[in-house]
């Protein structure tokens, strides 16, 4: 530090000592006298106070050794680097650099911790125990044991990690049990190493669902996120899904090295993705990851779909894709499952042991199977109804009404609905062909739980649903199962042999090539498949979506006027298309103008050849007083060839 001059220091000490010993004079004001007030204009610079440890001898020596410029002699002057390191500028710069290094080091440490924390959370999503989808499915878990499909062991092996080296696409109509098999397989392994995510038409919602399944928040892990994290929705669904897949890949590598088995990630209902560029891009993005991870054996992806278009898009690049087609249950499986579900529902409603619950005879169960087939969702709904046959017939009636609302025929249509009727008529060509290949269903038998069979007049029309439900149209629940079951006695039915009881109903199938020739339009398949009217399987065979759709189509095509209505609709479509392709051409006579003069010298112009379509024909003109009889006769003769219009213009 810079020492003050000796004279100034001595003077300051003397003044302080005298101030302590001398009496304080009294002035007009109460303020003490200041002795250190600078004397202008040559006031001394303020000096730091002199402490008791200051070396005055060294201060005097430094004062004498300084030259006139105030610098030390060269032999006693310190080095430049030593003086610069003790300078205030260097101290400030050093403090700034140290602060920045601490902030940068803290940011890097936080970044490494954040990345490790994200991977830990994603890894925790595949640990056994709680899973959101599994927790929701466990509410009705006892019913899942009643229907066990033949594909269930394969799905269980996939979720146990035994089927590595590929990824799977489970394809089948709605309600066949694809999602139930996935949940049952997860329940068997207690969600250990498995997770499930459901697709959605809105990709923003799908991103949130994927983040929930993986416990991933889509935050930007970069240095700028130390104090303000970026908005998770700023990058778009595709980039966020890619970022989640990158983290999932690291977790899959860790899991495989630790447990020696691949992870399993299931995407259900991928047909709900929008069938546009963004939706197809998401499907391809997930497929690329599935291909790479299947080759490495670190993860197995499972996709489920009700529609055929995901298979059409994924088949091109699906070198490791394995396709599993799911169909309806067989007759034996359906009737046995219906027995168990019916007994379980009555056990809950009647509060009786399972072995003491009485259910309907096999003939009733067979009739239900003939109406709705082996669709698991339909069987589960019918098992809760008080009258199973009545509920099955109503379901067929509702399916028929819904199908007619989609592809109903309008013979005398307007040209505005021509495209809709073109689709409907082509669809009925295919449905009629398939409906005619299956034997017709026997007339509805009387329900054994109904006692009002004495007044049977042969009318097979369905009763008004409001009459049987007290004016309320509601699908059956578990609480009203016993209402008709216990109240009305059963009617003896003809016993069926075991072969008749368990005879399978095979849905008619048409190859994709034959279906194209029947419909004459190939672009209508996606619409029918999306509306669940037809289904296309692994082998590109076209079938009715369900037995219930087949029964509804049979009821429509059995109408005696159906064929005429279909032919009239197609003729009307051809007529409208012909009118759209036709152009009207009108041929007119050449234009001819004749100039003349009147008696008073005015000029007249007679124009001939404008054509009959331009000016309508007129009868005798009462106001024409300039012509004679000869001119009138000539005009009448020319009317058969062309209309002549005289335009007289006075000049």
Residue pairs with C-beta under 8 A, 6 or more apart in sequence:
1 48
3 54
3 58
3 59
3 62
3 63
4 47
4 48
4 50
4 59
5 59
5 63
6 56
6 59
6 60
6 63
8 44
8 47
9 47
9 50
9 56
9 59
12 36
12 47
12 50
13 50
15 35
15 36
19 35
24 32
24 33
25 33
27 33
38 44
62 72
65 72
65 73
65 76
66 72
67 73
71 77
72 78
84 90
107 223
107 226
108 223
110 226
111 221
111 222
111 223
111 226
114 221
115 221
118 216
118 217
118 221
118 247
119 247
119 250
119 251
119 254
121 215
121 216
122 214
122 215
122 216
122 247
122 248
122 251
123 251
123 254
123 255
124 215
125 195
125 213
125 214
125 215
125 216
126 191
126 192
126 193
126 194
126 195
126 251
126 255
126 263
127 192
128 189
128 190
128 191
128 192
128 193
129 190
129 191
130 191
131 186
131 191
131 194
131 195
131 196
132 212
132 213
133 183
133 186
133 196
133 198
133 213
134 183
134 186
134 187
134 191
134 196
137 144
137 180
137 183
137 187
138 187
141 187
142 344
143 341
143 344
143 380
144 180
144 183
144 184
144 187
146 337
146 340
146 341
146 344
147 177
147 180
147 329
147 333
147 337
147 341
147 376
147 379
147 380
149 177
149 181
149 326
149 329
149 333
150 333
151 181
151 324
151 326
152 181
152 184
152 185
154 163
154 324
155 170
155 181
155 182
155 184
155 185
155 302
156 184
156 185
156 188
156 189
157 163
158 168
158 185
158 264
158 300
158 302
159 182
159 185
159 186
159 188
159 189
159 193
159 194
159 264
160 188
160 189
160 261
161 193
161 261
161 262
161 263
161 264
161 300
163 300
164 261
164 262
164 294
164 297
164 300
165 294
165 295
165 297
165 320
166 294
166 300
166 320
166 321
166 322
167 290
167 291
167 293
167 294
167 300
167 301
167 302
167 303
167 320
167 321
167 322
168 300
168 301
168 302
168 303
168 321
168 322
168 323
168 324
169 303
169 304
169 305
169 310
169 311
169 314
169 318
169 321
169 322
169 323
169 324
170 178
170 181
170 182
170 302
170 303
170 304
170 305
170 324
170 326
171 304
171 305
171 308
171 311
171 323
171 324
171 325
171 326
171 537
171 538
172 178
172 306
172 325
172 326
172 327
172 535
172 537
173 306
173 326
173 328
173 375
173 532
173 535
173 545
173 546
174 306
174 377
174 532
174 545
175 375
175 376
175 377
175 378
175 546
176 326
176 327
176 328
176 375
176 376
176 377
177 326
177 376
177 377
178 268
178 304
178 326
179 268
179 269
179 304
180 376
181 326
182 196
182 266
182 268
182 302
182 304
183 196
185 194
186 194
186 196
186 266
193 255
193 259
193 261
193 262
193 263
193 264
194 263
194 264
194 265
194 266
195 213
195 214
195 263
195 264
195 265
195 266
196 213
196 265
196 266
196 267
196 268
197 206
197 209
197 210
197 212
197 213
197 214
197 265
197 266
197 267
197 268
198 209
198 267
198 268
198 269
199 206
199 267
199 268
199 269
199 270
199 271
199 272
199 273
200 206
200 209
200 272
200 273
201 272
201 273
201 274
201 279
203 237
203 238
203 273
203 274
203 278
203 279
203 282
204 233
204 237
206 237
206 273
206 282
207 218
207 237
207 240
207 241
210 216
210 241
210 244
211 217
211 218
211 244
213 265
214 244
214 247
214 248
216 244
216 247
217 232
218 232
218 235
218 240
218 243
218 244
219 225
219 229
219 230
219 232
220 229
220 230
220 235
224 230
232 240
233 240
235 243
237 278
237 282
238 278
238 281
238 282
238 285
241 282
241 285
241 286
242 285
245 285
245 286
245 289
248 265
248 299
249 289
249 293
249 298
249 299
251 263
252 262
252 263
252 293
252 298
252 299
253 298
255 261
255 262
255 263
255 298
256 262
256 263
256 297
256 298
262 293
262 297
262 298
262 299
262 300
263 298
263 299
263 300
264 299
264 300
264 301
264 302
265 299
265 300
265 301
265 302
266 301
266 302
266 303
266 304
267 286
267 301
267 302
267 303
267 304
268 303
268 304
269 304
269 305
269 306
270 283
270 303
270 304
270 305
270 310
271 305
271 306
271 307
271 309
271 310
271 530
273 279
273 280
273 282
273 283
273 310
275 309
275 526
280 313
283 310
283 313
283 314
284 313
284 314
284 317
286 301
286 303
287 314
287 317
287 318
287 321
288 317
289 301
290 299
290 301
290 320
290 321
291 317
291 318
291 319
291 320
291 321
293 299
293 300
293 301
294 300
294 301
294 320
295 320
303 310
303 314
305 311
306 532
307 526
307 529
307 530
308 525
308 526
308 529
308 535
308 536
309 526
309 529
309 530
311 323
311 538
314 321
315 321
323 538
325 537
325 538
325 539
327 537
328 334
328 373
328 374
328 375
328 507
328 546
328 547
329 337
329 374
329 375
329 376
329 379
330 374
330 502
330 504
331 366
331 369
331 374
331 501
331 502
331 503
331 504
331 505
332 502
333 374
334 369
334 373
334 374
334 379
335 362
335 365
335 366
335 369
335 501
335 502
337 376
337 379
338 365
338 368
338 369
338 379
338 382
338 383
339 359
339 365
341 379
341 380
341 383
342 359
342 360
342 383
342 388
343 354
343 357
343 359
344 354
344 383
345 383
345 384
345 478
345 481
346 352
346 357
346 358
346 359
346 481
346 482
346 485
347 353
347 354
347 357
348 478
349 478
349 479
349 481
349 482
350 357
350 482
350 486
360 388
360 448
360 449
360 485
360 490
361 448
361 490
361 493
362 496
362 501
363 448
363 493
363 494
363 495
363 496
364 388
364 389
364 447
364 448
364 493
365 388
366 496
366 500
366 501
367 389
367 392
367 445
368 379
368 382
368 388
368 389
368 392
369 505
370 441
370 442
370 505
370 547
371 389
371 392
371 393
371 395
371 396
371 441
371 547
371 548
371 551
372 378
372 379
372 382
372 392
372 395
372 396
372 546
372 547
372 548
373 505
373 507
373 546
373 547
373 548
373 550
374 505
374 547
375 546
375 547
375 548
378 392
378 395
378 546
378 548
381 391
381 395
381 475
381 476
382 388
382 391
382 392
382 395
384 476
384 477
384 478
384 481
385 391
385 476
385 481
386 476
386 480
386 481
386 482
386 483
386 484
386 485
387 447
387 449
387 450
387 484
387 485
389 444
389 445
389 447
390 447
390 468
391 476
393 444
393 462
394 462
394 465
395 548
396 548
396 551
396 552
396 555
397 462
399 548
399 549
399 551
399 552
400 552
400 555
400 556
403 533
403 549
403 552
403 553
403 556
404 556
406 424
406 531
406 533
407 423
407 424
407 427
407 428
407 533
408 424
409 421
409 424
409 425
409 428
409 565
409 566
409 569
410 417
410 421
410 424
410 569
411 565
411 568
411 569
411 572
412 568
412 572
413 421
413 569
413 572
413 573
413 576
415 576
415 579
415 580
418 573
418 576
418 577
421 569
421 572
421 573
422 521
422 573
423 521
423 524
423 527
424 569
425 566
425 569
425 570
425 573
426 519
426 520
426 521
426 524
427 519
427 524
427 528
427 533
428 556
428 557
428 566
429 518
429 519
429 520
429 566
430 510
430 515
430 518
430 519
430 534
430 542
431 533
431 544
431 553
431 556
431 557
432 553
432 557
432 562
432 566
433 510
433 518
434 508
434 510
434 543
434 544
434 550
434 553
435 508
435 550
435 553
435 554
435 557
436 557
437 508
438 505
438 507
438 508
438 550
438 554
440 554
440 558
441 551
441 554
443 460
444 460
445 493
446 453
446 456
446 491
448 490
448 491
448 493
449 484
449 485
449 488
449 490
450 484
450 488
450 491
451 488
451 489
453 491
465 473
466 472
466 473
505 547
507 543
507 544
507 547
507 550
508 543
508 544
508 550
509 541
509 542
509 543
510 518
510 541
510 542
510 543
511 540
511 541
511 542
512 525
512 536
512 540
512 541
512 542
515 525
515 542
516 522
519 525
525 534
525 536
525 542
528 534
529 535
529 536
532 545
532 549
533 544
533 545
533 549
534 542
534 543
534 544
534 545
535 542
535 543
535 544
535 545
536 542
536 543
537 543
544 550
544 553
556 562
586 611
586 613
587 611
588 609
588 610
588 611
588 613
588 614
589 608
589 609
589 610
589 611
589 642
590 609
591 607
591 608
591 609
591 610
592 607
592 608
592 609
593 605
593 606
593 607
593 608
594 605
594 606
594 608
595 603
595 604
595 605
595 606
596 603
596 604
596 605
596 606
597 603
597 604
598 604
602 650
602 651
603 649
603 650
603 651
604 648
604 649
604 650
605 647
605 648
605 649
606 646
606 647
606 648
607 645
607 646
607 647
608 644
608 645
609 642
610 643
610 645
611 642
611 643
612 642
612 643
614 643
614 645
615 643
615 645
617 639
617 643
620 632
626 648
635 644
638 644
